[in-house]
Amino acid sequence: MGLIPYLEECMDGGEVTTPLLFCEPTLVRADTESRRFSAFIYPVRDEAGRLLGVQAWSR
């Protein structure tokens, strides 16, 4: 499923924590193993409440 639905949910509402997601880094480096991660995503808004961007922290 990827991160896109969680980013969209964040932009529409507020903070989102994803479930564990699968990452396949071997698409970039052959010597790296697959990993799982979760992300905490939140919107960055200006004083008027307009969306400026989205910040994500992975763990």
Beta strands, then each sheet from edge to edge (+ up, - down):
strand 1: 16-17
strand 2: 21-23
strand 3: 35-37
strand 4: 39-45
strand 5: 51-58
sheet 1: 1+ 4- 5+
sheet 2: 2+ 3-
end
